[in-house]
Amino acid sequence: MPRTSWSRRSRWRSFRSRAENHLLGECGVTFLGAEPLARPRRRGFPRSLDGAPFLLPTENTTLRRSLEQWFEAQAIRPVTVSEFDDSALLKVFGQAGLGIFAAPSIIEAEIRRQFRVRRIGQTDDVRERFYAISVERKLKHPAVVAISESARRKLFG
């Protein structure tokens, strides 16, 4: 096996870089759930969420903090059934009828189709933001610029 002079230490040094966030767009959130949970909560939204079983992202996420602030402002006390790091798993549990969940409004139709859940209500007071992450302060690479512009156009019109 050939030997290399590239040490683990120098390899880590070469990977140090500052990541830059480039906002693609933002949207509100939609509250969704399986039909038996969603149907009785459509009327009177958002007050109808008080005491409802909820599937929430973990506490270390921006969405969780934003939801908690919104719940407090609306005097809503959800019952936390479970917390998730994985948003797809959260949606699967929602599909199974174990709780209500919030998702970016921009992808509501796709979530409803894929997970067969129903819309309860929507708010723009809780915002989800989408970013392109790069090592460039200003996006320059033509492929990265094209992907970012396409995402902005297609998702956020």
HUDA-V189169 format. One record per helix or strand of 3 or more residues. SS is the DSSP state (h for helix, s for strand). FROM is the first residue (numbers start at 1). TO is the last residue. If there is no record, write none. Layout:
ss->[SS | SS]
from->[FROM | FROM]
to->[TO | TO]
This chain:
ss->[h | s | h | h | s | h | s | h | s | h | s | h]
from->[8 | 20 | 35 | 47 | 53 | 62 | 79 | 87 | 100 | 105 | 118 | 142]
to->[14 | 33 | 42 | 49 | 57 | 74 | 84 | 95 | 104 | 115 | 134 | 156]
